[in-house]
Amino acid sequence: MTKGDKIEYINEDNSIDDKIKRIKKKLKACEKERAEYLAGWQRAKADLINYKKEEEKKISDYYKFANEGLILEILPVLDSFELALNHDKNEGVQQLYNQLKNILKNQGLEEIKAVGQPFNPELHESVESVKSDKKPGTVVEEVQKGYKLHGKVIRPSRVKISK
């Protein structure tokens, strides 16, 4: 026997069955504690994964809509081009208008279709109700075009609807 060995004294009152019961009880407590720790770590890992996904979406949305202010400032220029083309069919103006529309389309801008559509307060802003042979609540005239940027309405269509 070496100096580091421990001597275990056996008490005659403690039977082997009692020792097995105590060891099993300790084992169950350890297994329960292990399960609690594992569940906690799994929740923390899932929370971290969800947080990363949310942050990636926020960054993605930031890049998508970073040009929104600039595009909103350009929309009146686009409206002016449309007015000029309605007044005078100049080929040069038409080409400039088409180039500007293509640039804005490539940046995610799309027109909101209004005339003939049922009025939708998420897409349209009613400026007047007029008598018409169309079904009530139908857009009969577009006063100002509306636009979406990557699916988000940045300017609703200003419309006249039928009574």
LINDA-V349710 format. One record per backbone hydrogen bond with DSSP energy under -1.0 kcal/mol. NH is the residue of the N-H (numbers start at 0). CO is the residue of the C=O. E is the energy in kcal/mol with one decimal. If there is no record, write none. Layout:
nh	co	e
NH	CO	E
NH	CO	E
//
This chain:
nh	co	e
13	10	-1.0
18	14	-1.6
19	15	-2.3
20	16	-2.2
21	17	-2.4
22	18	-2.4
23	19	-2.6
24	20	-2.3
25	21	-2.4
26	22	-2.5
27	23	-2.6
28	24	-2.1
29	25	-2.4
30	26	-2.7
31	27	-2.5
32	28	-2.3
33	29	-2.7
34	30	-2.4
35	31	-2.1
36	32	-2.5
37	33	-2.8
38	34	-2.6
39	35	-2.3
40	36	-2.6
41	37	-2.6
42	38	-2.4
43	39	-2.5
44	40	-2.5
45	41	-2.5
46	42	-2.7
47	43	-2.1
48	44	-2.4
49	45	-2.6
50	46	-2.5
51	47	-2.5
52	48	-2.2
53	49	-2.5
54	50	-2.5
55	51	-2.4
56	52	-2.2
57	53	-2.4
58	54	-2.5
59	55	-2.6
60	56	-3.0
61	57	-2.3
62	58	-2.3
63	59	-2.3
64	60	-2.5
67	64	-1.3
70	66	-2.8
71	67	-2.5
72	68	-1.5
73	69	-1.4
74	70	-1.8
77	73	-1.9
78	74	-2.5
79	75	-2.1
80	76	-2.1
81	77	-2.1
82	78	-2.3
83	79	-2.5
84	80	-2.4
85	81	-2.0
86	82	-1.6
87	83	-2.8
89	87	-1.7
93	89	-2.3
94	90	-2.3
95	91	-2.2
96	92	-2.7
97	93	-2.5
98	94	-2.5
99	95	-2.5
100	96	-2.5
101	97	-2.4
102	98	-2.4
103	99	-2.4
104	100	-2.5
105	101	-2.4
107	104	-1.8
108	103	-2.4
109	147	-2.5
111	145	-2.4
115	138	-2.9
116	113	-2.3
118	136	-3.3
122	119	-1.7
123	119	-3.2
124	156	-3.8
126	158	-3.1
129	160	-2.9
136	161	-2.3
137	134	-1.5
138	116	-2.9
139	159	-2.5
140	159	-1.5
142	157	-2.7
143	157	-1.8
146	154	-2.4
147	109	-2.9
148	151	-3.2
149	107	-2.5
151	148	-1.9
153	146	-2.1
154	146	-1.8
156	122	-2.5
157	143	-2.1
158	124	-2.6
159	140	-2.8
160	127	-2.4
161	137	-2.4
162	129	-2.0
//
